[in-house]
């Protein structure tokens, strides 16, 4: 899939989050699963993750996935989040 839809990206994000829970994952794993040319997808993956029940962290601290610079990790939000 070279240009996945937002729906396909969000489904892949939630599928991976559910499979990895309670552990984290790198958003690039979703982009790589959806396209061989995955790097251009990264901004969309990060932005779309902000609208889901996911928490983004950087060095263990919560961050805005769309605004953070550098590597982030995603995981399902816990009931306490």
Residue, then its C-alpha position, 0 to 999 in steps of 0.5 A: x500500500x503506497x498511500x494508505x488512507x487515514x482510516x487504514x493508518x488509524x486502524x493499524x495504530x490501534x491494532x498494533x497498540x492492542x497487540x503490544x499492550x501494555x508495552x509501547x511501540x514506535x510509530x514508524x512500525x505502523x508506517x513501515x507496515x503500510x508502505x515501503x516508502x514509509x518516511x513520508x507517512x510519519x507526520x500523518x501517523x503522528x498526527x492521527x495518533x493524537x486523535x486516538x486513545x493513545x499516549x505518546x511518550x519521549x524518554x518516558x514523559x508524555x508529549x504531543x505526538x504531532x509536535x514532538x521532535x525526535x523519537x517517540x513511543x506510543x501506547x494505549x491510554x490506561x484508564x488512569x490517563 
